[in-house]
Amino acid sequence: MGEKMQPPAHVGIIMDGNGRWAKKRFQPRTMGHRAGAQNFRTITRYASKIGIKYLTLYAFSTENWSRPAEEVGALMRLFKEYLEEALRDFMDENIRVRFIGEVEAFASPLRTLIHEVEEASAGKTGMVLNLAMNYGGRAELVRAAQAFAMDVKAGKQEPGELTEAAFENYLYTAGQPSPDLIIRPSGEQRVSNFLLWQCAYAEFVYFDILWPDFKPEDLDKAIAIYHSRQRRFGGV
């Protein structure tokens, strides 16, 4: 990548299309999720290699619990496999892994693995990987408002002290820059409750490519599209 093609600091990806990928191949949806999980590993490593500083991947939303129990169970098993692999192999990468979302809702063994992966990678100095699991943008905003209200009740804050910058300290992404670029494969063109506060001025790039087929060169293409746009942040 040349100097003009340096990647944005923070990229978000809505990993979408696993089920349709499997259906096109007359396979169960669980096989699509497995293919998507493998591609997640590929894209994460490539993003780190090209110098992205923060990568936020939408893995499991608060709405995904409504899917068939068999599919949810398969996703939980895939998450467990990834976390076990992360502790075994992924730690060779200079990537710090963080989980954003209400992870307390997961079963105890999965919660334990989540905390172990976060602790094991805490000292990494390279890319920060935010895995959005049981995440919803509206739920995040409610959680942040509740946390601020509790601080007001405890005498730590005054209501009039709340600014946009102060509010951001109550979000899961506190201390991180807002995403510059959000990518959605699969052909769908909606935000799906992803980083609602943080995406206010993000550039969106949509691909008519299902997530398991999204390749490193597609990430390069998205970055090229990002650089072709003029970001005004509400100005002229």
ROSENU-901857 format. One record per residue (C-alpha): x, z, y; residue in one letter; residue number from 1. Coordinates in pm, 1 decimal. Layout:
N
[rec [X, Z, Y], A, NUM]
...
END
This chain:
236
[rec [0.0, 0.0, 0.0], M, 1]
[rec [137.0, -95.0, 337.7], G, 2]
[rec [137.6, 131.0, 636.5], E, 3]
[rec [-199.2, 2.7, 760.7], K, 4]
[rec [-351.1, 70.2, 421.4], M, 5]
[rec [-269.6, 437.0, 399.4], Q, 6]
[rec [-563.1, 610.2, 230.2], P, 7]
[rec [-797.5, 832.4, 429.2], P, 8]
[rec [-726.6, 1203.1, 401.0], A, 9]
[rec [-1052.6, 1292.9, 227.4], H, 10]
[rec [-1249.9, 1068.4, -7.4], V, 11]
[rec [-1576.0, 1157.0, -178.7], G, 12]
[rec [-1712.9, 968.8, -479.5], I, 13]
[rec [-2064.8, 987.9, -620.4], I, 14]
[rec [-1996.6, 911.1, -985.8], M, 15]
[rec [-2310.8, 720.1, -1081.5], D, 16]
[rec [-2419.3, 474.0, -1347.3], G, 17]
[rec [-2304.3, 628.4, -1676.7], N, 18]
[rec [-2648.4, 607.0, -1835.3], G, 19]
[rec [-2704.2, 245.8, -1734.8], R, 20]
[rec [-2354.1, 156.9, -1858.3], W, 21]
[rec [-2446.6, 291.9, -2203.0], A, 22]
[rec [-2789.6, 126.4, -2202.5], K, 23]
[rec [-2633.3, -215.1, -2134.3], K, 24]
[rec [-2424.8, -161.7, -2448.9], R, 25]
[rec [-2716.2, -29.8, -2658.3], F, 26]
[rec [-2545.5, 308.1, -2681.0], Q, 27]
[rec [-2685.2, 658.2, -2616.9], P, 28]
[rec [-2649.3, 792.3, -2261.5], R, 29]
[rec [-2402.7, 1050.2, -2390.2], T, 30]
[rec [-2155.2, 769.1, -2464.8], M, 31]
[rec [-2185.9, 657.3, -2104.3], G, 32]
[rec [-2100.9, 1007.1, -1985.0], H, 33]
[rec [-1798.7, 1013.0, -2214.8], R, 34]
[rec [-1679.0, 679.8, -2072.7], A, 35]
[rec [-1741.2, 810.1, -1721.6], G, 36]
[rec [-1541.8, 1126.1, -1793.9], A, 37]
[rec [-1246.9, 919.0, -1910.5], Q, 38]
[rec [-1263.8, 709.4, -1595.4], N, 39]
[rec [-1277.6, 1027.2, -1388.3], F, 40]
[rec [-934.5, 1114.7, -1524.9], R, 41]
[rec [-799.5, 766.7, -1443.0], T, 42]
[rec [-931.1, 758.3, -1086.5], I, 43]
[rec [-825.2, 1116.3, -1012.8], T, 44]
[rec [-466.9, 1048.8, -1115.1], R, 45]
[rec [-460.4, 722.5, -919.8], Y, 46]
[rec [-601.3, 888.8, -606.8], A, 47]
[rec [-325.5, 1148.5, -627.3], S, 48]
[rec [-63.6, 878.2, -678.9], K, 49]
[rec [-161.4, 681.9, -365.3], I, 50]
[rec [-159.4, 987.9, -141.7], G, 51]
[rec [-521.6, 1093.1, -95.0], I, 52]
[rec [-506.7, 1457.2, 13.6], K, 53]
[rec [-859.5, 1564.2, -77.4], Y, 54]
[rec [-1083.2, 1404.9, -341.1], L, 55]
[rec [-1437.3, 1533.0, -392.4], T, 56]
[rec [-1619.4, 1408.5, -701.9], L, 57]
[rec [-1990.8, 1460.6, -758.7], Y, 58]
[rec [-2003.3, 1556.7, -1126.7], A, 59]
[rec [-2332.2, 1747.0, -1174.1], F, 60]
[rec [-2603.7, 1805.3, -918.2], S, 61]
[rec [-2856.9, 2086.3, -896.5], T, 62]
[rec [-3119.9, 1824.7, -988.9], E, 63]
[rec [-2941.4, 1718.1, -1309.4], N, 64]
[rec [-3078.3, 2020.7, -1498.4], W, 65]
[rec [-3409.9, 1831.4, -1517.1], S, 66]
[rec [-3258.1, 1569.9, -1751.3], R, 67]
[rec [-3330.6, 1586.8, -2126.4], P, 68]
[rec [-3180.1, 1895.3, -2289.5], A, 69]
[rec [-2970.4, 1680.9, -2524.3], E, 70]
[rec [-2809.1, 1498.7, -2231.7], E, 71]
[rec [-2744.0, 1820.6, -2037.1], V, 72]
[rec [-2588.7, 1973.8, -2347.5], G, 73]
[rec [-2361.8, 1672.4, -2392.1], A, 74]
[rec [-2251.2, 1699.3, -2029.2], L, 75]
[rec [-2169.2, 2067.3, -2074.3], M, 76]
[rec [-1956.3, 1982.6, -2378.5], R, 77]
[rec [-1773.4, 1715.3, -2179.4], L, 78]
[rec [-1706.4, 1961.8, -1896.9], F, 79]
[rec [-1567.9, 2208.2, -2151.2], K, 80]
[rec [-1342.0, 1939.3, -2302.3], E, 81]
[rec [-1211.5, 1843.3, -1958.1], Y, 82]
[rec [-1138.2, 2202.2, -1860.0], L, 83]
[rec [-958.1, 2269.1, -2186.7], E, 84]
[rec [-757.8, 1950.8, -2136.5], E, 85]
[rec [-682.1, 2052.9, -1778.8], A, 86]
[rec [-531.7, 2379.6, -1897.3], L, 87]
[rec [-337.6, 2200.6, -2171.1], R, 88]
[rec [-224.4, 1870.6, -2015.0], D, 89]
[rec [-353.2, 1820.4, -1661.8], F, 90]
[rec [-137.7, 2097.2, -1518.2], M, 91]
[rec [158.7, 1859.8, -1527.4], D, 92]
[rec [-8.2, 1685.4, -1231.4], E, 93]
[rec [51.9, 1826.0, -884.2], N, 94]
[rec [-322.1, 1858.9, -825.8], I, 95]
[rec [-509.1, 2170.0, -717.7], R, 96]
[rec [-854.1, 2187.9, -876.3], V, 97]
[rec [-1143.1, 2358.6, -698.6], R, 98]
[rec [-1507.7, 2380.1, -800.2], F, 99]
[rec [-1783.6, 2361.3, -542.7], I, 100]
[rec [-2143.0, 2449.8, -628.0], G, 101]
[rec [-2329.2, 2735.3, -793.3], E, 102]
[rec [-2102.4, 2759.2, -1096.6], V, 103]
[rec [-2250.0, 3099.5, -1180.8], E, 104]
[rec [-2540.7, 2912.3, -1341.2], A, 105]
[rec [-2319.9, 2779.9, -1621.0], F, 106]
[rec [-2274.5, 2959.8, -1952.8], A, 107]
[rec [-2009.0, 3231.5, -1964.2], S, 108]
[rec [-1745.1, 3032.5, -2162.0], P, 109]
[rec [-1764.5, 2745.6, -1911.6], L, 110]
[rec [-1744.7, 2984.8, -1615.4], R, 111]
[rec [-1435.6, 3145.0, -1768.2], T, 112]
[rec [-1267.9, 2805.1, -1805.5], L, 113]
[rec [-1357.9, 2713.8, -1446.4], I, 114]
[rec [-1188.3, 3026.7, -1314.6], H, 115]
[rec [-885.6, 2975.5, -1539.7], E, 116]
[rec [-836.7, 2616.9, -1418.2], V, 117]
[rec [-869.6, 2721.3, -1054.5], E, 118]
[rec [-618.0, 3001.8, -1100.5], E, 119]
[rec [-374.2, 2789.1, -1302.3], A, 120]
[rec [-369.4, 2514.9, -1038.2], S, 121]
[rec [-381.5, 2739.7, -730.1], A, 122]
[rec [-10.6, 2698.1, -662.3], G, 123]
[rec [-16.3, 2318.6, -667.0], K, 124]
[rec [85.3, 2153.5, -341.3], T, 125]
[rec [-47.8, 1800.0, -394.3], G, 126]
[rec [-397.6, 1658.5, -380.0], M, 127]
[rec [-693.3, 1897.1, -376.7], V, 128]
[rec [-959.1, 1790.0, -626.4], L, 129]
[rec [-1303.3, 1930.2, -546.0], N, 130]
[rec [-1533.3, 1905.7, -846.5], L, 131]
[rec [-1895.7, 1936.0, -735.3], A, 132]
[rec [-2073.5, 2098.6, -1029.6], M, 133]
[rec [-2426.5, 2233.6, -1002.2], N, 134]
[rec [-2388.6, 2125.0, -642.1], Y, 135]
[rec [-2655.2, 2032.6, -389.5], G, 136]
[rec [-2599.4, 1973.0, -19.8], G, 137]
[rec [-2918.1, 2151.7, 87.2], R, 138]
[rec [-2839.7, 2448.7, -137.4], A, 139]
[rec [-2493.0, 2465.9, 18.3], E, 140]
[rec [-2641.4, 2482.5, 369.1], L, 141]
[rec [-2888.8, 2753.4, 267.8], V, 142]
[rec [-2606.1, 2950.2, 105.6], R, 143]
[rec [-2395.0, 2919.4, 422.1], A, 144]
[rec [-2683.8, 3031.0, 645.0], A, 145]
[rec [-2746.8, 3330.9, 421.2], Q, 146]
[rec [-2378.1, 3426.7, 429.6], A, 147]
[rec [-2373.0, 3410.2, 809.0], F, 148]
[rec [-2693.2, 3616.5, 827.7], A, 149]
[rec [-2535.4, 3880.4, 604.6], M, 150]
[rec [-2232.2, 3894.7, 833.9], D, 151]
[rec [-2464.1, 3939.4, 1133.7], V, 152]
[rec [-2648.0, 4217.9, 951.0], K, 153]
[rec [-2314.5, 4385.1, 871.3], A, 154]
[rec [-2209.8, 4367.0, 1236.7], G, 155]
[rec [-1928.4, 4118.0, 1169.6], K, 156]
[rec [-2088.4, 3837.5, 1370.6], Q, 157]
[rec [-2326.7, 3787.8, 1659.8], E, 158]
[rec [-2595.3, 3516.8, 1633.6], P, 159]
[rec [-2474.7, 3355.4, 1955.5], G, 160]
[rec [-2123.1, 3320.7, 1814.0], E, 161]
[rec [-2232.6, 3058.6, 1563.4], L, 162]
[rec [-2079.1, 2720.3, 1644.7], T, 163]
[rec [-2039.9, 2410.7, 1429.8], E, 164]
[rec [-1676.3, 2501.6, 1364.9], A, 165]
[rec [-1769.9, 2858.2, 1271.8], A, 166]
[rec [-2048.4, 2737.8, 1041.4], F, 167]
[rec [-1805.6, 2516.3, 852.6], E, 168]
[rec [-1616.7, 2829.3, 747.7], N, 169]
[rec [-1918.4, 2923.8, 536.1], Y, 170]
[rec [-1926.9, 2595.9, 344.9], L, 171]
[rec [-1761.6, 2534.4, 8.5], Y, 172]
[rec [-1515.1, 2301.7, 181.3], T, 173]
[rec [-1400.0, 2558.8, 437.3], A, 174]
[rec [-1052.3, 2475.5, 564.4], G, 175]
[rec [-1072.7, 2112.2, 456.6], Q, 176]
[rec [-1129.4, 1805.5, 673.8], P, 177]
[rec [-1465.4, 1632.6, 643.0], S, 178]
[rec [-1463.6, 1324.8, 417.4], P, 179]
[rec [-1358.9, 1005.6, 592.6], D, 180]
[rec [-1489.1, 780.2, 316.5], L, 181]
[rec [-1766.8, 822.6, 60.6], I, 182]
[rec [-1792.6, 575.8, -225.1], I, 183]
[rec [-2092.8, 519.6, -448.5], R, 184]
[rec [-2064.2, 288.4, -747.0], P, 185]
[rec [-2376.4, 182.2, -945.4], S, 186]
[rec [-2553.7, -26.7, -682.0], G, 187]
[rec [-2760.8, 263.2, -548.1], E, 188]
[rec [-2745.5, 317.3, -171.6], Q, 189]
[rec [-2837.2, 676.9, -100.1], R, 190]
[rec [-2651.6, 1002.4, -41.9], V, 191]
[rec [-2832.2, 1202.1, -316.1], S, 192]
[rec [-2784.5, 1543.5, -156.1], N, 193]
[rec [-2404.4, 1509.1, -147.1], F, 194]
[rec [-2201.5, 1681.4, 127.7], L, 195]
[rec [-2489.2, 1660.4, 376.1], L, 196]
[rec [-2310.0, 1847.1, 654.5], W, 197]
[rec [-1965.6, 1707.4, 585.7], Q, 198]
[rec [-2066.6, 1339.8, 565.9], C, 199]
[rec [-2205.0, 1321.8, 921.9], A, 200]
[rec [-1942.6, 1068.2, 1033.2], Y, 201]
[rec [-1811.1, 944.8, 698.8], A, 202]
[rec [-1789.9, 574.5, 624.7], E, 203]
[rec [-1999.2, 477.7, 321.4], F, 204]
[rec [-1898.3, 202.8, 79.1], V, 205]
[rec [-2134.2, 98.6, -199.6], Y, 206]
[rec [-2035.1, -98.8, -507.7], F, 207]
[rec [-2256.6, -279.9, -755.4], D, 208]
[rec [-2028.8, -147.8, -1029.6], I, 209]
[rec [-2123.2, 123.1, -1276.9], L, 210]
[rec [-1892.9, 425.1, -1265.0], W, 211]
[rec [-1722.8, 373.8, -1604.8], P, 212]
[rec [-1623.0, 23.6, -1485.9], D, 213]
[rec [-1491.7, 141.5, -1145.6], F, 214]
[rec [-1119.2, 68.7, -1147.3], K, 215]
[rec [-821.7, 174.8, -933.1], P, 216]
[rec [-831.9, -166.4, -763.2], E, 217]
[rec [-1191.6, -92.2, -661.1], D, 218]
[rec [-1069.6, 223.3, -491.6], L, 219]
[rec [-808.9, 10.6, -314.1], D, 220]
[rec [-1086.6, -227.5, -206.7], K, 221]
[rec [-1295.3, 61.2, -70.6], A, 222]
[rec [-997.9, 182.9, 131.0], I, 223]
[rec [-945.5, -169.3, 268.4], A, 224]
[rec [-1312.9, -179.9, 373.6], I, 225]
[rec [-1271.2, 160.9, 536.2], Y, 226]
[rec [-976.4, 32.9, 739.4], H, 227]
[rec [-1173.6, -274.3, 847.0], S, 228]
[rec [-1430.4, -58.0, 1025.6], R, 229]
[rec [-1412.5, 95.8, 1370.0], Q, 230]
[rec [-1502.8, 464.1, 1361.8], R, 231]
[rec [-1665.8, 568.5, 1689.3], R, 232]
[rec [-1786.5, 920.9, 1604.4], F, 233]
[rec [-2091.2, 867.2, 1825.4], G, 234]
[rec [-1891.1, 714.4, 2111.6], G, 235]
[rec [-1855.6, 352.2, 2223.5], V, 236]
END
